[in-house]
Amino acid sequence: MNGRETLNALLAKIAAANTAYHEHDAPEIADAEYDALRREAEAILAAHPEWREDAKALAQVGAKPASGFKKIIHRTPMLSLDNVFDAAEFVEFIARIRRFLGLKGEALEFVAEPKMDGLSISLTYEHRKFARAATRGDGTEGEDVTENILTLQNLPRELPKDAPDFIEIRGEVYMTKADFLALNASQARQFANPRNAAAGSLRQLDASITAKRKLSLFAYAQGESSAPVAKTHWEYLETLKRWGFGVNPLSRRVPENGAEAFQTEIGEARAALPYDIDGVVYKINDLALQSRLGFVGRAPRWAVAWKFPAEKARTILEDIEIQVGRTGALTPRARLQPVNVGGVLVTYATLHNEDEIARKDVRIGDVVELQRAGDVIPQILGVLKRGGGEAFKFPGHCPVCGSLAVRVDDDVVRRCTGGLTCPAQMVERLIHFCSRGAFDIEGMGEKTVREFHEAGLLRGAPDIFALPAHEAEIARREGWGEVSAAKLSAAIASRQRIGLARFIFALGIRRIGENNAKLLARHYGSYAQWKEAMLAAQIIGSDARLELGSISGIGPAIAQDLLAFFAEDHNLATLEGLERAVLVQDEEAAAAIDSPLAGKVMVFTGTLSMARPEAKARAEALGAKVTESVSKKTDYVVVGEDAGSKAKKATELGLTILTEQQFRDLAGL
Ligand code: IVH
């Protein structure tokens, strides 16, 4: 293909993706793939500006259109579930629960429910009257679909007297397979599957359209409520049924060793069910145990989705592309001849890394087998037939900046050594910096960051805060105007104060995700203290280095990455630039500032009746910092049975020693 043909092919794909996304509510490719197509097209157009006239598909789109629904902030976030794919992973899930709770023999009871393939919904009742409904959205903030939900036949409008004053009930809105087929048969617009049809039907600004679509509802989870409703999840489901909610009739109580049989049973029934499911959700039945287990990241510890096996397909590997990430990692991905895998058109698959390509010996032109499981990126399983290509040679240089790309020690990843001189790394870092969990600057999405970087307006993170000074220039840019430029300036200005954890996360240091950033922020408390400690920790054997090593959850590899970041002059220069532009606010110790444990540095040692992970999670939830080793800075050492050297050292240092009971009293357990 010549450049023009490639461009035309890209534009056709972009146009199709636009239609699928905006008009059919049925995206056919992942956002990242879509962005990659646009990037490729833009690169060709940069070399051939004379073709831009014809590139309407590019001009026509931006990000998602503002949806037009009011936003509702969820009182408690709507979370997702971790997945397991086989019995061994399920056993590991149970083992984790046992370790956390410190359980030995006792069998755990679960409620098993089919995992509905629809969209989750939150239903709020106030004074026993239906008040509002919200979609999950990003988990924190959803769309107000109250009007649309009111068109559902089996939605209870009122709850009986025994229902609490305030209660939020969660469940899944879905469309049956039959209703989906009938809907597609009745109209030109074709939905790809029942889930997209349900989402497209519910998210209608005109609720009279929703009313014509047949949507159903199963309730299965609790949000907030002003009074407890049940002691077990099973009892909760029974209550929901009594209140008139649809509850999946296949739900069942199963002992932990009964899950595998149930999985098989539902797997066999799956094809004949009137609705799509993609696995079974197992939830700890006892709600008191659920609350002790709590959440880790975005998923509960007390539940898991056991997904059905992945769907497989075969296709041709058209190319192996190398992408350069924020930390310089060269990541290969396979471009495929598009193929439908279990209802989704797949055009890209992950190849993980250099060794994986060598191990599978995949070559361009080969027929490969791939699989897609759940929402994960499709994977290539292996080569089915050779296409005559040569063994793939992984580049030794960065495809973007040309710097040497190296593998250090036993790292499987090859990394570009260009650092921030590599445009790819710089852009990825800037995108990360502005992203939701970081500075969260509205309007500074991937597209805008790339645009400003190319235009020379952004050479580093501090430049972001200089953008308002260039507002007039931005307003004159193609696709911008005074209003949007002013909006951007305002969004940037509103983010010049930021919490320490977000700030640390925004820096994009390798292995410092949101959780580790929080740990660091809680430990050091203020930006100044953190920075000072990181600089002091450059010296081997320094107190600061020992302290860093003692932070619970921050292992040696993470510490190494932090130190490496602070060893680079260009990073220090970035920090200085940011210090001039933003105010980093101190981190308040977690949830409970009044808790007696807030801000305390604690060490657990010896055997406690409560398992160590639970004790640690409890203490952290109350604002304590839990470390592994005892030092002068330790406030409390909780000493269990058979405590050894740590207890001794605590006595020597004259620290406050607590028995387990004293700890429980302080923590209110
Ligand atoms: S419980 C905190 N139960 O799966 C746990 N989720 O992958 C809340 N889903 O967003 C979820 N069937 O939309 C739960 N019986 C079921 C479910 C179910 C489908 C969906 C739900 C959730 C997603 C998580």
Residues whose N, C-alpha, C, O or C-beta is under 5 A from the ligand:
A	BS01	IVH	L79 S80 L81 E113 P114 K115 M116 L119 S120 E172 Y220 A221 V281 P300
